[in-house]
Amino acid sequence: MKPVYLVDGVRTPIGSFGGSLAHVRADDLAAHVIAKLLDRHPGLDRERISDVMLGCANQAGEDNRNVARMALLLAGLPEHVPGVTVNRLCASGLEAAVQAARAIRLGDMELCIAGGVESMTRAPWALMKPGEGFSSGSLQSYDTALGWRFPNPRMAQRFPLESMGETAENVAAKYRIAREKQDEFALRSHQRALSAREAGRYRAELLPVTVPGKQPATIDLDEGPRADTSLEKLAKLKPAFREGGSVTAGNSSGLNDGAAAILFASARKAAELGLAPLARIVRRRFRRARHADPPGALRGSRREATPERRERQRGAGVLLPHRADASANQALQILRLHRVPGEESDHPCRTLRVHQRLQVDLVLAPRHPPNSDPAGSPRQRSVRPTRRSPTRPARRPRRAWRGRTCRRAPSARARDARECGLRSCRADVPRRWRRRRR
């Protein structure tokens, strides 16, 4: 298996539903981040891009018919560069990143762009065609921004066809998560996002978007975090999905618009093109991190919360607890099931110091807390380093280091010695040096 490096990542500001990005098409948002990502590396030949993978959960309007392919053409990439759009609903962008990293690790490609896009504001209404040429009666339309559309009657007989907000109410009722806990988590989410913005944590990845019109405007700030919110204001909000419930517009995930793109490269290609990577994608411990929940019960599965699985997945904390459209109560339930230290304190999320030049958020709560990210797109923030340390410059990926024992099989060591980016690989160490070390 070849090592995979994350070279760079960018995103647009996250616009609220009907907000500043409401007049920008989804394919234009995706094209914007792809073009700007490549502009940040002028020495990179666009002909070398092997593939573009984008996640998109809606795909019912302007993002239909393989939005990844349309976006790369709008971004000016050569016509021979392919594009593919994946859909794992709220984890679509993250799935695109995982597939791109896997393809490079397997040797299928060496340079790939992955990301996601969503414009929930511009999601259209959908109407089924009549079954007969001269139909009569009323017609039913569906809002494609969120929820079920054209459900199968057999599904309705087996499972409750509930919206995300209703499943959040189910979680709150089953695990007795109080409204006050949800509001506290939501407020803490806003406060952390605002403090990160003030500290300049998003400056390296955020791309301004120019909105066309009679008076063009430049958007460079996320619209989700609100500085004027408080526990008192959150407590006054009425339940949004169920009478007498606890899930409100203040402690649930918002409907948003935005896009993100990240650049992956193999070790050989990064060294050849002089690309300074931000991080190396680690595959070990991610083998069994996927799981699904029953319909109507969006939560962290108890099956996944067994001690054995928690120990296996502890090294994959960035990916495992990332939940789809999780509200505050679902985030708290994930923390409880995985017995995260400090789940009732002010610090349910941790920051991990990796090497000395990388600082990565180890996200134990959802990466899109209340009023943050759109459904299918900038989840890539949960798999890319937050920033480089200013005290240590970026370096090219090193060749195999003579020293510690590599964990690979002997045949894999000899085959991948020159392309191995692991500092612990000793595949190219002469035998006499090994004997001397013993």
C-alpha positions in Angstrom: 0.0 0.0 0.0 1.3 3.4 -0.9 1.2 6.3 1.5 -1.3 9.1 0.8 -0.6 12.7 1.5 -3.1 15.6 2.0 -1.5 18.5 0.2 -4.0 21.3 0.6 -7.7 22.1 1.2 -10.0 25.1 0.7 -13.7 25.9 1.2 -16.2 28.6 0.7 -17.9 30.4 3.5 -20.9 28.5 4.8 -24.0 30.4 3.9 -27.3 30.0 5.7 -30.5 28.9 4.1 -31.7 31.8 1.9 -28.6 33.7 2.9 -25.7 35.4 1.0 -25.0 32.4 -1.2 -28.6 31.8 -2.2 -28.0 33.3 -5.7 -24.9 31.1 -6.5 -25.4 27.8 -8.3 -24.0 24.6 -6.7 -21.8 23.8 -9.7 -20.4 27.3 -9.6 -19.5 26.9 -5.9 -17.8 23.6 -6.7 -15.9 25.1 -9.7 -14.8 28.0 -7.6 -13.1 25.9 -4.9 -11.5 23.6 -7.5 -10.1 26.5 -9.5 -8.7 28.3 -6.5 -7.2 25.2 -5.0 -5.2 24.7 -8.2 -4.3 28.4 -8.4 -2.6 28.0 -5.0 -0.1 25.6 -6.7 0.9 27.3 -9.9 3.6 24.7 -10.6 1.0 21.9 -10.7 0.1 20.8 -14.2 -3.7 20.4 -14.5 -3.1 17.6 -17.0 -1.8 15.5 -14.2 -5.0 15.4 -12.2 -6.2 11.8 -12.3 -9.8 12.3 -11.1 -12.2 14.7 -9.3 -14.5 13.2 -6.7 -17.3 15.3 -5.1 -19.9 14.4 -2.6 -23.4 15.8 -3.0 -26.5 14.7 -1.1 -29.2 16.4 -3.1 -28.6 16.1 -6.8 -32.1 17.1 -7.7 -31.6 20.5 -9.2 -28.6 22.4 -10.6 -26.3 19.8 -9.1 -27.8 17.0 -11.1 -26.1 14.8 -13.7 -22.7 14.4 -12.1 -21.9 17.8 -10.6 -18.3 16.9 -10.2 -17.8 16.6 -14.0 -19.6 19.9 -14.6 -17.6 21.7 -11.9 -14.2 20.6 -13.2 -15.1 21.7 -16.7 -16.2 25.1 -15.4 -13.0 25.3 -13.4 -11.0 25.0 -16.6 -9.6 21.5 -16.2 -8.8 19.6 -19.4 -11.7 17.7 -20.9 -10.0 14.3 -20.5 -10.1 14.6 -16.7 -12.9 12.5 -15.3 -15.3 13.4 -12.5 -17.5 11.3 -10.2 -20.2 12.3 -7.7 -20.9 10.2 -4.7 -23.8 10.2 -2.4 -23.7 9.0 1.2 -26.2 11.7 2.2 -24.7 13.8 5.0 -21.3 12.1 4.8 -21.0 12.4 1.0 -18.1 14.8 1.0 -16.2 12.7 3.5 -16.9 9.6 1.5 -15.4 11.3 -1.6 -12.2 12.0 0.4 -12.0 8.4 1.7 -12.5 7.0 -1.8 -9.8 9.3 -3.3 -7.3 8.4 -0.6 -8.1 4.7 -1.1 -7.5 4.9 -4.8 -4.1 6.6 -4.3 -3.1 4.0 -1.7 -4.0 1.2 -4.0 -2.0 2.7 -6.9 -5.0 3.5 -9.1 -4.0 7.2 -9.3 -1.4 9.5 -7.9 -3.1 13.0 -7.9 -6.7 13.5 -7.1 -9.1 16.3 -6.0 -11.9 15.4 -3.6 -14.5 17.4 -1.8 -18.2 18.2 -1.7 -20.9 20.8 -2.6 -24.4 21.6 -1.5 -26.9 24.4 -2.1 -29.9 23.6 0.0 -31.4 27.0 -0.7 -31.6 26.3 -4.4 -32.9 22.8 -4.0 -36.0 22.6 -6.3 -39.5 21.3 -5.7 -40.0 17.8 -7.4 -43.2 16.6 -9.0 -43.8 13.0 -10.3 -45.0 12.5 -13.8 -48.5 11.2 -14.2 -48.9 7.5 -14.7 -51.4 7.9 -17.5 -51.7 10.3 -20.4 -54.8 12.0 -19.0 -54.5 11.9 -15.3 -56.9 13.6 -12.8 -56.9 14.5 -9.2 -54.5 16.6 -7.1 -50.7 16.4 -7.6 -48.2 16.1 -4.8 -44.8 17.8 -4.8 -41.8 17.4 -2.6 -39.2 19.9 -1.3 -35.9 18.3 -2.1 -33.9 20.4 0.4 -34.4 17.9 3.2 -36.4 14.8 4.0 -38.1 12.0 2.1 -39.3 12.4 -1.4 -41.2 9.8 -3.5 -41.0 7.2 -0.7 -41.6 3.5 -1.5 -44.8 2.3 0.2 -43.1 -0.9 1.2 -40.5 1.2 3.1 -43.4 3.0 4.9 -44.8 -0.3 6.0 -41.5 -1.5 7.6 -39.9 1.7 8.9 -41.1 5.1 10.1 -40.4 7.7 7.4 -39.3 10.4 9.7 -37.3 13.6 9.1 -34.0 14.3 10.7 -35.6 16.5 13.4 -38.0 13.7 14.3 -35.2 11.2 14.7 -33.5 13.7 16.9 -36.6 13.8 19.1 -36.5 10.0 19.2 -32.9 10.0 20.5 -33.7 12.7 23.1 -36.6 10.7 24.4 -34.9 7.3 24.4 -31.7 8.5 26.1 -33.3 11.2 28.3 -31.2 14.1 27.0 -32.6 17.2 28.5 -33.4 20.3 26.6 -30.9 22.3 28.8 -28.1 20.0 27.8 -28.9 20.4 24.1 -29.0 24.2 24.4 -25.7 24.3 26.3 -24.0 22.2 23.6 -25.4 24.4 20.9 -24.2 27.6 22.6 -20.8 26.1 23.1 -20.7 25.3 19.4 -21.4 28.9 18.4 -18.8 30.2 20.9 -16.1 27.9 19.7 -16.7 28.7 16.0 -16.6 32.5 16.8 -13.4 32.2 18.9 -11.8 30.1 16.1 -12.7 32.8 13.5 -11.3 35.6 15.7 -8.1 33.6 16.2 -7.7 33.2 12.4 -8.0 29.5 12.4 -10.1 29.5 9.2 -8.0 32.0 7.3 -5.8 29.5 5.5 -8.7 27.5 4.1 -11.5 30.1 3.6 -12.0 31.5 0.1 -14.1 34.6 -0.5 -17.0 34.2 -2.9 -18.2 37.1 -5.1 -22.0 37.0 -5.5 -23.1 38.5 -8.8 -25.9 41.0 -9.1 -26.6 44.7 -9.6 -24.3 45.4 -6.7 -21.8 42.4 -6.5 -20.9 41.5 -2.9 -18.0 39.5 -1.6 -18.8 36.9 1.1 -15.9 35.9 3.4 -17.5 34.9 6.7 -19.5 31.9 7.8 -23.2 32.8 8.5 -24.0 30.0 10.9 -22.2 31.1 14.1 -24.1 33.8 15.9 -22.5 36.1 18.5 -25.9 37.4 19.8 -27.2 34.0 21.0 -27.4 33.0 24.6 -29.0 30.3 26.8 -31.9 32.6 27.6 -32.6 33.1 23.9 -32.2 29.4 23.1 -34.6 28.5 25.9 -37.4 30.7 24.4 -37.4 28.9 21.1 -40.4 26.6 20.5 -39.9 22.9 19.5 -39.7 22.7 15.7 -40.5 19.1 14.9 -42.8 17.7 17.6 -45.3 19.2 20.1 -43.8 19.1 23.5 -40.4 18.1 22.1 -36.9 19.5 22.9 -35.3 20.0 19.4 -35.5 23.6 18.2 -34.1 25.7 15.5 -31.4 26.7 17.9 -30.0 23.3 18.8 -30.4 21.4 15.6 -28.3 21.4 12.4 -29.0 24.1 9.9 -29.7 24.1 6.2 -26.7 25.6 4.4 -24.9 26.3 1.2 -21.2 25.8 0.5 -18.4 23.8 -1.1 -15.0 22.4 -0.3 -12.1 20.8 -2.1 -8.9 19.0 -1.0 -5.9 17.8 -2.9 -4.5 14.3 -2.4 -1.2 13.0 -3.7 1.0 10.0 -3.5 4.4 10.3 -1.9 6.2 9.9 -5.3 4.0 12.5 -7.0 4.3 15.0 -4.1 8.1 14.8 -4.1 8.2 15.0 -8.0 6.1 18.1 -8.1 7.6 19.7 -5.0 4.3 19.7 -3.0 4.5 20.3 0.7 1.9 18.1 2.3 -0.1 19.0 5.4 -0.6 15.5 6.7 -0.4 11.8 5.8 -3.6 9.8 5.7 -3.3 6.8 8.1 -5.4 3.8 7.1 -4.8 1.5 10.1 -7.7 1.5 12.6 -10.2 2.6 9.9 -11.0 -0.8 8.6 -14.3 -1.3 10.4 -15.3 2.2 11.3 -18.4 2.2 9.1 -21.8 1.3 10.5 -25.4 2.1 10.0 -28.3 2.9 12.4 -31.9 1.7 12.1 -34.2 4.2 10.3 -35.7 6.6 12.8 -32.8 6.1 15.3 -29.9 8.3 14.2 -27.4 7.8 17.0 -24.1 6.2 17.8 -24.8 2.5 17.7 -24.3 0.4 20.8 -22.8 -2.2 18.7 -20.1 0.2 17.7 -19.7 1.3 21.3 -18.4 -2.0 22.6 -15.0 -1.8 24.4 -13.2 -3.7 21.6 -14.5 -1.4 18.9 -13.9 1.7 20.9 -10.3 0.7 21.4 -9.9 -0.1 17.7 -11.5 3.2 16.6 -9.9 5.4 19.1 -7.2 6.2 16.7 -9.9 7.2 14.1 -11.6 9.7 16.3 -11.8 12.2 13.4 -14.0 9.9 11.3 -15.9 7.6 13.5 -18.2 9.8 15.5 -18.9 12.0 12.5 -22.7 11.7 12.4 -25.1 12.7 9.6 -27.1 15.8 10.4 -26.6 15.3 14.1 -28.4 17.6 16.5 -27.0 18.5 19.9 -28.7 15.6 21.6 -27.3 13.1 19.1 -23.9 14.5 19.6 -24.2 14.1 23.3 -25.4 10.6 22.9 -22.4 9.7 20.8 -20.1 11.0 23.5 -21.9 8.9 26.1 -21.9 5.7 24.1 -18.2 6.0 23.4 -17.5 7.0 27.0 -15.5 10.1 26.0 -13.9 11.7 29.1 -15.4 15.1 29.8 -18.6 14.4 28.0 -20.5 16.6 30.6 -17.8 19.2 30.9 -17.0 22.2 28.7 -14.5 20.3 26.6 -16.2 17.4 24.8 -13.9 18.0 21.8 -10.1 17.6 22.0 -7.2 19.1 20.1 -4.4 16.7 19.2 -0.9 17.9 18.6 0.6 15.9 15.7 4.4 16.2 15.1 5.3 19.8 15.9 4.1 21.5 12.8 0.5 20.2 12.6 -2.4 20.8 14.9 -5.4 18.7 14.1 -8.9 18.9 15.7 -9.8 15.4 17.0 -13.5 15.8 16.6 -15.4 13.6 19.0 -18.6 15.6 18.5 -20.1 16.1 15.0 -18.2 18.2 12.7 -21.3 20.1 11.7 -22.8 21.2 15.0 -26.0 23.3 15.2 -26.0 25.9 12.4 -22.7 25.1 10.8 -22.1 23.0 7.6 -24.3 22.0 4.6 -25.3 18.4 4.3 -22.9 17.1 1.7 -20.0 19.4 1.4 -17.4 21.0 3.8 -17.1 17.9 6.0 -13.5 17.8 4.7 -12.6 20.1 7.5 -12.8 17.1 9.8 -10.0 15.2 7.9 -7.6 18.1 7.2 -5.2 19.7 9.7 -6.4 23.0 11.1 -3.2 24.9 10.4 0.6 24.7 10.2 2.6 25.8 13.1 4.3 29.1 12.2 7.4 28.0 14.0 8.1 25.0 11.7 8.0 25.2 7.9 6.5 22.5 5.8 8.8 19.9 4.3 8.7 17.4 1.5 7.8 13.8 2.3 11.0 12.0 3.4 12.3 8.7 2.0 12.5 5.7 4.2 14.5 6.3 7.3 17.2 4.0 8.4 16.4 2.9 11.9 13.3 1.4 13.5 11.6 -1.8 12.3 8.9 -1.5 9.8 5.6 -3.3 10.5 5.1 -4.5 7.0 5.6 -7.9 5.6 9.2 -8.5 4.2 7.9 -8.7 0.6 6.0 -5.4 1.0 9.1 -3.7 2.5 11.3 -4.6 -0.5 8.6 -3.6 -3.0 7.7 -0.2 -1.4 11.0 0.8 0.0 11.6 3.8 -2.3 8.1 5.1 -2.2 7.5 4.5 1.6 6.9 7.8 3.5 6.9 6.1 6.9 9.9 7.2 9.0 9.8 3.8 10.7 10.4 1.9 7.5 13.9 0.2 7.2 13.3 -1.7 4.0 16.4 -0.2 2.4 18.7 -0.8 5.3 21.7 -3.0 4.4 22.0 -6.3 6.2 25.3 -5.4 7.8 23.6 -2.4 9.5 20.9 -4.6 10.8 23.3 -7.0 12.4 25.3 -4.1 13.9 22.1 -2.7 15.4 21.3 -6.0 17.1 
